[in-house]
Amino acid sequence: MLYRQPSSPNQLLLHTSCAEDLYSIYHLQRHLCWYESILWPEDMKQSHGRIHVFFSEDDDIVPTSFINDYLEKSNIDTTVLSDFKHVLSNLKIGLLGAGRMSQALARSLIERNVVSSKDQIMASDVDENQRNIVASQLGIVTTADNREVVKESDLLILAVKPKDVESVLKTIREPLLPHYHLLVSIAAGIRTTTIEQLLKPNSRVIRVMPNVACLVNASCSVYSSGKFATTDDRSVVNTIFSSIGSCEGEIDENLLNAVTALSGSGPAYFSVLVEALADGGVKSGLSRSMALTLAIKTMLGTAQLLLGKEQPFHPSQLKDAVASPGGTTIYGLEMMEKAGIRAALMETVTAATNRAAQLES
């Protein structure tokens, strides 16, 4: 439906046929940028949530039949879709970089049927061996040309090393269309403003911080939106990164360095703790394999208790529940306190946060 806004008489507002129909929105953005008397100025090329803004050159109301006729002649499918998972199944996803994170993401999207077919995903990488691995293991199309991925995709995931971000963005600047493409960056230490400055004006950018646990669909992700990202963009990102674990929502970008230090680097910290506990078991007479298995599975079980769906424990509650008066646990905890384990772990996260800030600047 087209109508005029009283506060902006020279602007026409177009509603899609379904408020949640992201697929239609992408098609309308792609096909109706320029059409006879309708102009879509450069500063209006971004999506405004579920409403799209058009400017009529002659200031006349554009009849709905005008748009409907064009959609019919162009064979543009605007069928109502039921949910975002269905929406995603119709989007083409481009991976700029085919490393472990990209592989894990592509595998989950395919195996969990978030996309309707592996043909919906395309990846680029400068390393021919890496491309061959991805093509053989996942069966997706690969290329050495980042621009080709952009031209064939709706949603782009920037998954290259931080030092390569600038060169990749300069390469894709021309084919990337701000009103059509959404760029999702998982490159550590690169702010959304930096990415936006390297792309065309009004480019839609969202920055996500997952972790290596995405390899087993257990990543814990959060994201921060750039200036021009829409509500629909955020919903798509939430759905995609929930497929490789959990997505805990949006946070202020200034806090992403702390996220990097805690959950991004966290698997390394927990690995050291597991190894140290296993060493203690070996010192006390256990075999290496038995000690390591016990330490790993104890950490896993503890995490499940802390995350309990019905009645999750607070860490201090669980600690107190295990440490009975005069028992073995309280003596072990005393040694941890004497060694300053709690303070050391706090300083570990603080140091990593400060380093992330240094790299970001």
Residue pairs with C-beta under 8 A, 6 or more apart in sequence:
1 14
1 15
1 64
2 12
2 13
2 14
2 54
2 61
2 62
2 63
2 64
2 67
3 12
3 13
4 11
4 12
4 13
4 61
5 11
5 13
9 59
10 55
10 56
10 59
11 53
11 54
11 55
12 53
12 54
12 55
12 56
12 61
12 62
13 51
13 52
13 53
13 54
14 28
14 51
14 52
14 53
14 54
14 67
15 50
15 51
16 24
16 25
16 28
16 50
16 52
16 78
17 24
17 78
17 80
18 24
18 80
18 81
19 50
20 50
20 81
20 83
20 84
21 78
21 80
21 81
21 87
22 81
22 84
22 87
22 232
22 235
22 236
23 77
23 78
23 81
23 87
23 90
23 91
24 78
25 47
25 50
25 52
25 232
26 91
26 154
26 180
27 76
27 77
27 78
28 52
28 76
28 78
29 45
29 47
29 52
29 179
29 180
30 180
31 70
31 71
31 74
31 76
32 38
32 40
32 52
32 54
32 67
32 70
33 40
33 45
33 179
34 40
35 70
37 56
37 57
37 58
37 60
37 62
38 54
38 55
38 56
38 57
38 62
39 54
39 55
39 56
39 57
40 54
40 55
40 179
41 55
42 201
42 202
43 201
43 202
44 53
44 54
44 55
45 177
45 178
45 179
45 202
46 178
46 179
46 202
46 204
46 228
46 230
47 179
47 204
47 230
47 232
47 233
48 230
49 230
49 231
49 232
50 231
50 232
54 62
56 62
71 78
81 87
81 90
84 235
84 236
84 239
85 113
85 114
85 239
87 236
88 109
88 114
88 115
88 236
88 239
88 240
89 113
89 114
89 115
89 116
89 120
90 116
90 120
91 115
91 120
91 154
91 155
91 236
92 120
92 121
92 122
92 152
92 153
92 154
92 155
93 106
93 109
93 115
93 120
93 121
93 122
93 153
93 154
93 155
93 156
93 157
93 240
94 121
94 122
94 123
94 124
94 149
94 150
94 152
94 153
94 155
94 156
94 157
95 102
95 105
95 106
95 121
95 122
95 123
95 124
95 149
95 157
95 159
96 124
96 146
96 149
96 156
96 157
96 158
96 159
96 160
96 168
96 172
97 123
97 124
97 125
97 158
97 159
97 160
97 161
97 164
97 168
98 123
98 124
98 125
98 127
98 130
98 131
98 133
98 134
98 142
98 159
99 125
99 130
99 159
99 160
100 212
100 215
101 159
101 186
101 210
101 212
101 214
102 123
102 134
102 157
102 159
103 133
103 134
103 137
103 138
104 214
104 215
104 217
104 219
104 244
105 157
105 159
105 214
105 240
105 243
105 244
106 118
106 121
106 123
106 134
106 138
106 140
107 138
108 114
108 214
108 217
108 243
108 244
109 115
109 121
109 240
109 243
110 118
110 121
110 138
112 243
114 239
114 240
114 243
115 121
118 138
118 139
118 140
119 140
119 141
121 138
121 140
121 141
122 140
122 141
122 142
122 143
122 148
122 149
122 152
122 153
123 131
123 134
123 140
123 141
123 142
123 143
123 149
124 131
124 142
124 143
124 144
124 145
124 146
124 148
124 149
125 131
125 134
125 142
125 144
126 144
128 144
131 142
131 143
131 144
132 142
134 140
134 142
135 141
135 142
143 149
146 168
146 171
146 172
147 171
147 172
147 174
147 175
149 156
149 172
150 156
150 172
150 175
150 176
150 181
151 175
153 181
154 180
154 181
154 182
155 181
155 182
155 184
155 236
155 240
156 172
156 176
156 181
156 182
156 183
156 184
157 184
157 185
157 186
158 165
158 168
158 169
158 183
158 184
158 185
158 186
158 187
158 195
159 186
159 187
160 168
160 187
161 187
162 187
162 188
162 189
162 190
162 359
165 185
165 187
165 190
165 194
165 195
166 198
169 195
169 198
169 199
170 198
172 199
173 198
173 199
173 200
176 183
176 199
176 200
176 203
177 200
178 199
178 200
178 201
178 202
178 203
178 204
178 228
179 202
181 203
181 204
182 204
182 205
182 206
182 229
182 233
182 236
183 195
183 199
183 203
183 204
183 205
183 206
184 205
184 206
184 207
184 208
184 237
184 240
185 192
185 195
185 205
185 206
185 207
185 208
186 207
186 208
186 209
186 210
188 209
188 260
188 264
188 356
188 359
189 260
189 356
189 359
189 360
190 207
190 360
191 207
191 253
191 360
192 205
192 206
192 207
192 224
192 225
192 226
192 227
192 253
193 226
193 227
195 203
195 205
195 207
195 226
196 203
196 205
196 226
196 227
196 228
199 205
202 228
203 226
203 228
204 226
204 228
204 229
204 230
204 233
205 225
205 226
205 228
205 229
206 223
206 224
206 225
206 226
206 229
206 233
206 234
206 237
207 223
207 224
207 225
207 226
207 253
207 256
208 221
208 222
208 223
208 237
208 241
209 221
209 222
209 223
209 256
209 259
209 260
209 263
209 264
210 219
210 220
210 221
210 241
210 244
210 245
211 219
211 220
211 221
211 263
211 264
211 266
211 267
212 219
212 267
213 219
213 220
213 245
213 267
214 244
214 245
217 243
217 244
217 245
218 245
219 241
219 244
219 245
219 246
220 245
220 246
220 248
220 263
221 241
221 244
221 245
221 246
221 247
221 248
222 247
222 248
222 249
222 250
222 251
222 256
222 259
222 263
223 234
223 237
223 238
223 241
223 247
223 249
223 250
223 251
224 250
224 251
224 252
224 253
224 256
225 233
225 234
225 250
234 250
237 247
238 247
238 249
241 247
251 259
256 356
257 353
257 356
257 357
257 360
258 349
258 353
258 356
260 352
260 353
260 356
261 349
261 350
261 351
261 352
261 353
261 355
261 356
262 349
262 352
265 352
269 345
269 348
270 299
273 299
274 292
274 295
274 296
274 299
275 292
275 295
277 291
277 295
277 298
278 288
278 291
278 292
278 294
278 295
279 291
280 291
281 290
281 291
281 294
281 295
282 288
282 291
286 294
302 318
305 312
305 313
305 318
306 312
306 313
306 314
306 315
306 318
313 321
319 333
322 329
323 329
323 330
323 333
324 330
336 342
